[in-house]
Amino acid sequence: MKMLLALCGALLATTVRAQIGPEIARQHAQRAGDRLAALTGLRAEGRILIAGETVAVVATAQRPGRLRVETTTPLRHVIQVTDGVNPPWISHTDTQAGAPQDMNEADARDFAVSADFDGVLVDYAAKGYSVDYAGEEVIDGKRAAKLLLMGRRDEIFFLWVDAESHEIVKRLLYRPRGDQRISVETLYKDFRPVGGVLQPYRIETSANGQIIYVMIMDRMEANPIVAPGAFQRPVGR
């Protein structure tokens, strides 16, 4: 009887634990209520600090999956765009005089994920992901739930969701580099309301524990007016 009770207890604990991940994803999806649905676009202006250089950045996003990112230095101008339908493309002043080029497969996949306006946890099952609870940790002094996500293409990564705001505060994924695997960690900080929805104004990305770049947003605008064709690939180029 004791063995049967122990088995039942273990099964119950496993079932309860399996429900925690989806519940945290639900809380994240509903964190801003109707204000999230009313937010149909974002424009962000700021700078990226990378390798001792400061790069100006302007990003424009529209629901459901359109994204345009422009980075500028005195020597180069880079544009990355997806309209959410056609393959993402990139234009670089150092490559073929800035003519648009298809992104490589890995970059295109990552850019498309970044372009998901609501993020991976919103309607995660429809997007082909499973979500499992992997414990709780402290991030920047606050409790955060750790979630394990797996996708259709066997991609595996972790997200940390703040226990109070339900915002994603950390992401960890792994990338192959030759015969090695590197860990890429992103921290989302300095959340401020934009159109009634919290947005991170500081993003820090590191690889194997070493900072790669820091992105600092100076201003954000909700539901901006976007120029016609902003997400279209130039014709004839």
C-alpha positions as CSV (number, residue, x, y, z in Angstrom):
1,M,0.0,0.0,0.0
2,K,2.8,2.4,0.9
3,M,4.4,1.7,-2.5
4,L,1.1,2.4,-4.2
5,L,0.6,5.7,-2.3
6,A,4.2,6.8,-3.1
7,L,3.6,6.0,-6.8
8,C,0.3,8.0,-6.8
9,G,2.1,10.9,-5.1
10,A,4.9,10.9,-7.6
11,L,2.4,10.8,-10.5
12,L,0.4,13.7,-9.0
13,A,3.6,15.8,-8.5
14,T,4.6,15.2,-12.1
15,T,1.2,16.2,-13.3
16,V,1.1,19.3,-11.3
17,R,4.6,20.3,-12.4
18,A,3.7,19.7,-16.0
19,Q,0.9,22.3,-15.6
20,I,3.2,25.0,-14.1
21,G,5.0,25.8,-17.4
22,P,1.8,26.4,-19.4
23,E,0.3,28.4,-16.6
24,I,3.4,30.7,-16.5
25,A,3.1,31.1,-20.3
26,R,-0.5,32.1,-19.9
27,Q,0.3,34.7,-17.2
28,H,2.9,36.1,-19.5
29,A,0.5,36.3,-22.5
30,Q,-2.1,38.1,-20.3
31,R,0.3,40.3,-18.4
32,A,-1.0,43.6,-19.9
33,G,-4.6,42.6,-20.7
34,D,-6.2,44.6,-23.5
35,R,-3.3,47.0,-23.7
36,L,-1.2,44.3,-25.3
37,A,-3.7,43.7,-28.1
38,A,-4.0,47.4,-28.6
39,L,-0.2,47.6,-29.2
40,T,0.1,47.0,-32.9
41,G,3.6,48.5,-33.5
42,L,6.8,49.8,-31.9
43,R,9.6,52.1,-32.9
44,A,12.8,52.1,-30.8
45,E,15.8,54.3,-31.2
46,G,19.1,53.8,-29.3
47,R,22.6,52.6,-29.4
48,I,24.6,49.3,-29.4
49,L,27.9,49.2,-27.5
50,I,30.0,46.5,-29.2
51,A,33.8,45.9,-29.4
52,G,34.5,49.5,-28.2
53,E,32.2,51.0,-30.8
54,T,28.9,52.8,-30.5
55,V,26.4,51.9,-33.2
56,A,23.2,53.8,-33.7
57,V,20.1,51.6,-34.0
58,V,16.5,52.2,-35.1
59,A,14.1,49.3,-35.0
60,T,10.5,49.3,-36.2
61,A,8.1,46.4,-35.5
62,Q,4.5,45.7,-36.5
63,R,2.2,42.9,-35.6
64,P,2.3,40.0,-36.3
65,G,5.8,39.5,-37.6
66,R,7.2,42.5,-39.4
67,L,10.6,43.9,-38.4
68,R,13.0,46.5,-39.8
69,V,16.3,47.1,-38.0
70,E,18.8,49.8,-39.2
71,T,22.3,50.2,-37.7
72,T,24.6,53.0,-38.6
73,T,28.2,54.0,-38.0
74,P,30.3,56.7,-39.8
75,L,31.6,53.9,-42.1
76,R,28.6,51.6,-42.7
77,H,24.9,51.3,-42.8
78,V,23.1,47.9,-42.4
79,I,19.4,47.2,-42.9
80,Q,17.7,43.9,-41.9
81,V,14.1,43.4,-42.8
82,T,11.3,40.8,-42.7
83,D,7.7,41.3,-43.8
84,G,6.7,38.2,-42.0
85,V,5.9,36.4,-45.2
86,N,8.9,36.4,-47.5
87,P,12.5,35.4,-46.6
88,P,14.3,38.0,-44.4
89,W,16.9,40.1,-46.2
90,I,19.9,42.2,-45.4
91,S,21.6,45.2,-47.0
92,H,25.2,46.1,-46.1
93,T,27.1,49.0,-47.5
94,D,30.3,46.7,-47.6
95,T,28.5,44.0,-49.6
96,Q,27.6,44.5,-53.3
97,A,27.2,48.2,-52.8
98,G,24.3,47.7,-50.4
99,A,22.2,45.5,-52.7
100,P,19.7,43.4,-50.6
101,Q,20.8,39.8,-50.0
102,D,18.9,36.9,-48.5
103,M,20.0,36.1,-45.0
104,N,21.7,32.8,-44.4
105,E,19.4,30.1,-42.9
106,A,20.5,30.5,-39.3
107,D,20.4,34.3,-39.3
108,A,17.0,34.3,-41.1
109,R,15.6,31.9,-38.5
110,D,16.8,34.0,-35.6
111,F,15.6,37.2,-37.2
112,A,12.1,35.7,-37.7
113,V,12.0,34.8,-34.1
114,S,12.9,38.3,-33.1
115,A,10.2,39.6,-35.4
116,D,7.5,37.7,-33.6
117,F,5.7,40.7,-32.1
118,D,4.1,38.9,-29.1
119,G,7.1,36.6,-28.4
120,V,7.4,32.9,-28.3
121,L,5.4,32.3,-25.2
122,V,2.2,33.7,-26.6
123,D,0.3,30.9,-28.4
124,Y,3.5,28.8,-28.0
125,A,1.8,25.5,-29.0
126,A,0.5,27.0,-32.3
127,K,4.1,28.1,-33.0
128,G,5.4,24.6,-32.5
129,Y,6.9,24.8,-29.0
130,S,6.4,22.9,-25.8
131,V,6.9,24.6,-22.5
132,D,8.1,22.9,-19.3
133,Y,8.8,24.3,-15.9
134,A,12.5,23.9,-14.8
135,G,12.5,25.5,-11.4
136,E,13.0,29.0,-10.0
137,E,16.0,31.2,-9.8
138,V,16.9,34.7,-8.7
139,I,17.6,37.2,-11.5
140,D,18.8,40.6,-10.6
141,G,17.5,40.1,-7.1
142,K,14.0,39.0,-8.1
143,R,12.4,35.6,-8.3
144,A,12.0,34.2,-11.8
145,A,10.5,31.0,-13.1
146,K,12.9,29.0,-15.5
147,L,11.1,27.5,-18.5
148,L,12.5,24.9,-21.0
149,L,11.2,25.4,-24.5
150,M,11.6,22.9,-27.3
151,G,10.6,23.5,-31.0
152,R,9.7,21.5,-34.0
153,R,13.3,21.7,-35.4
154,D,14.7,20.3,-32.1
155,E,15.8,23.8,-31.0
156,I,16.1,23.9,-27.2
157,F,16.4,27.1,-25.1
158,F,15.5,28.5,-21.7
159,L,13.5,31.5,-20.7
160,W,13.2,33.1,-17.2
161,V,9.9,34.9,-16.4
162,D,9.7,37.4,-13.6
163,A,7.4,36.2,-10.8
164,E,5.7,39.6,-10.4
165,S,5.7,41.3,-13.8
166,H,5.5,38.1,-15.8
167,E,8.0,39.6,-18.2
168,I,10.8,37.6,-19.8
169,V,14.0,38.7,-18.1
170,K,16.5,36.2,-19.4
171,R,17.1,33.9,-22.3
172,L,19.7,31.1,-22.7
173,L,20.4,29.2,-25.9
174,Y,23.2,27.3,-27.5
175,R,24.8,27.8,-30.9
176,P,27.2,25.5,-32.7
177,R,30.6,26.9,-33.6
178,G,32.8,24.4,-35.4
179,D,33.0,21.4,-33.2
180,Q,32.1,23.3,-30.1
181,R,28.9,24.7,-28.6
182,I,28.6,28.2,-27.2
183,S,26.1,29.4,-24.7
184,V,24.4,32.7,-25.6
185,E,22.7,34.5,-22.7
186,T,20.5,37.6,-23.0
187,L,19.4,39.7,-20.1
188,Y,16.4,42.1,-20.4
189,K,16.5,45.0,-18.0
190,D,15.2,48.5,-17.2
191,F,11.6,47.8,-18.1
192,R,9.4,50.9,-18.8
193,P,5.8,51.2,-20.0
194,V,5.3,51.9,-23.7
195,G,1.7,52.1,-24.7
196,G,0.8,50.5,-21.4
197,V,3.1,47.5,-21.9
198,L,6.4,47.1,-20.3
199,Q,9.4,47.0,-22.6
200,P,13.1,46.5,-21.8
201,Y,15.3,49.6,-22.4
202,R,18.5,47.7,-21.8
203,I,19.5,44.3,-23.4
204,E,22.8,42.6,-22.6
205,T,24.0,39.7,-24.6
206,S,27.0,37.5,-23.7
207,A,28.6,34.3,-25.1
208,N,30.2,31.8,-22.8
209,G,30.1,34.4,-20.1
210,Q,31.8,37.2,-22.1
211,I,29.7,40.3,-23.0
212,I,29.2,40.6,-26.8
213,Y,27.1,43.8,-26.8
214,V,24.8,46.0,-24.8
215,M,21.8,47.6,-26.4
216,I,20.4,50.7,-24.8
217,M,17.2,52.3,-26.0
218,D,16.9,56.0,-25.7
219,R,13.2,56.3,-26.7
220,M,10.3,54.1,-27.7
221,E,7.1,54.9,-29.4
222,A,3.9,52.9,-29.4
223,N,1.9,52.4,-32.7
224,P,4.1,54.7,-34.8
225,I,3.3,55.8,-38.3
226,V,5.3,53.6,-40.6
227,A,6.3,54.7,-44.1
228,P,4.7,52.6,-47.0
229,G,7.1,49.9,-48.1
230,A,9.2,49.9,-45.0
231,F,9.1,46.2,-44.8
232,Q,9.3,45.5,-48.5
233,R,12.4,44.4,-50.4
234,P,13.5,47.1,-52.9
235,V,12.4,46.0,-56.4
236,G,15.2,45.5,-59.0
237,R,18.0,45.3,-56.4
